[in-house]
Amino acid sequence: MIKRLAIIGVGLIGGSLARAVKRAGLCEEIVGSGRDVVQLRKAVELGVIDRYDLDIASAVRDADMVVVAVPLGAMEQVLRALVGHIRPDTIITDVGSAKASVMTAARNVFGEVPANFVPGHPIAGTEKNGVEASFTELFQGRRVILTPLPHTDAHALAQVHLLWRAAGAEVVEMGVEHHDEVLAATSHLPHILAYALVDTLVRMDAGADQGEEIFRFAAGGFRDFTRIASSDPTMWRDICLANRPAIITLLERFRGDLDALTDLIRASDSEGILAIFNRAKAARDRYYQKENHNSGVK
Amino acid sequence: MIKRLAIIGVGLIGGSLARAVKRAGLCEEIVGSGRDVVQLRKAVELGVIDRYDLDIASAVRDADMVVVAVPLGAMEQVLRALVGHIRPDTIITDVGSAKASVMTAARNVFGEVPANFVPGHPIAGTEKNGVEASFTELFQGRRVILTPLPHTDAHALAQVHLLWRAAGAEVVEMGVEHHDEVLAATSHLPHILAYALVDTLVRMDAGADQGEEIFRFAAGGFRDFTRIASSDPTMWRDICLANRPAIITLLERFRGDLDALTDLIRASDSEGILAIFNRAKAARDRYYQKENHNSGVK
């Protein structure tokens, strides 16, 4: 049981977490804070949080746990606002999509990452944002990665596990660097490709309505593909900057692979093209079949 | 009213078209043909077609219309099987995803593209294939592109319009070359990127279970993105070969744009990254908002 939970940044993620822990009866009181008073008022109106305080220092006073759910670009500034206003035993956790950069921010602010700071990242989201897009089930059955450091406090870690399990998530732990590599692959690279693809297509014939024609004749796959290009540009810009090394490594690798595939198509190398397509389909189908099997879905 | 409709290739597309025109009461009889007797038997069992004949020459005898719904790689061979077995007034249409290559196949077989040949392409599909994946509503509200030539017979064209409208589709016409450029952008490039991405990620750490780890931590966007990499590899190999010039042009353009974006990330050029992401999101949202508005959906 958490007596007072402070959530800094009550948007899609912060708002959905608040809804879920409220539903689970895990907290006595949830206090919201952040820059956007309209969002915070809306969050109170919707019953997502109990009250808000625009001043982070007041919002976190006597909080048992502080969840920092702001864009990566605002992380350091928000952590700095906590200094001197939280209790020594207040647990801090975050939801940032790149963990090394959050660790750097914490070190810049606190000298070293506090033992009560449990870095976290829920693998969930939609292309929408803001508290009005938040919903109780966002984390249901989704995975949350925690990246504790060797000196992270065991009790703090257990409490953050509890928080996310109450929200319906499956909690796993991995190292900071490994997290950043895996997420660069599963999330950051696909988003960058989707943005780049839509941008390429839209600019193909800027004079005419080619942009519109492109979308008009887009079938299901393309719509799904480009849906993620409708995600919050600022958030994704921040992610690109925060996880730059892992992203650049992957972009370079992907470029090499795409060049090789392009060469195969250019040479009409039927076998070579088919080998790549088969390998990709097999890997994907293998995993999702196994997952569906495990979850009892046919 | 079509007395006898012959469908060569009763898979996802051919099967769904058969179901839809049957439901619409447009045909007296639908005869299926193709290479796969198991699929054809299943199609009769499911009531998708009335009967089948493995011999294309017999299947198309006295047909008023022949729909060729086979992979692009089999197109020329199937068209050749029609020679001498269809009536002079039999209408031929196809569903190939690249139209210039179908025109070449028709010219190779018939000397010139017959006036009764109406090239077509329904912008619909799923990542599944086979007649068991077919369903009546596949074309409902979807677009079908016809690419008639200057000498295409007006009556034949009108009949193919009728066929697809009966299946619930919106029919539009455009030139062969324009079709191939638009589809390279909206469909072929996204599929190639999805295959390439999945393949890159799966091979990242072939020794360990990295491939699985990648999928395990994939959130919604990535799943959508990679779902299209689960499409039929042979079909997509055929498309790459058939629409090679337009695809290569686009791949080169995309590569240039991706290199530029990579450079911006490498240089931590915050404004430059944001400009691209914003432009992509704006274009996509603009179109889908308009479309939702037009269709009365909020």
Interface residues (C-beta under 8 A of the other chain):
Chain A: I123 A124 G125 T126 E127 R142 R143 I145 V182 L183 A185 T186 S187 L189 P190 H191 I192 L193 A194 Y195 A196 L197 V198 D199 T200 L201 V202 R203 M204 G211 E212 E213 I214 F215 R216 F217 A218 A219 G220 G221 F222 D224 F225 T226 R227 I228 A229 S230 S231 P233 T234 W236 R237 C240 L241 R244 I247 I248 L250 L251 E252 R253 F254 R255 D257 L258 D259 L261 T262 I265 R266 S268 S270 I273 L274 I276 F277 N278 R279 A280 K281 A283 R284 D285 Y287 Y288 E291
Chain B: I123 A124 G125 T126 E127 R142 R143 I145 V182 L183 A185 T186 S187 L189 P190 H191 I192 L193 A194 Y195 A196 L197 V198 D199 T200 L201 V202 R203 M204 G211 E212 E213 I214 F215 R216 F217 A218 A219 G220 G221 F222 D224 F225 T226 R227 I228 A229 S230 S231 P233 T234 W236 R237 C240 L241 R244 I247 I248 L250 L251 E252 R253 F254 R255 D257 L258 D259 L261 T262 I265 R266 S268 S270 I273 L274 I276 F277 N278 R279 A280 K281 A283 R284 D285 Y287 Y288 E291
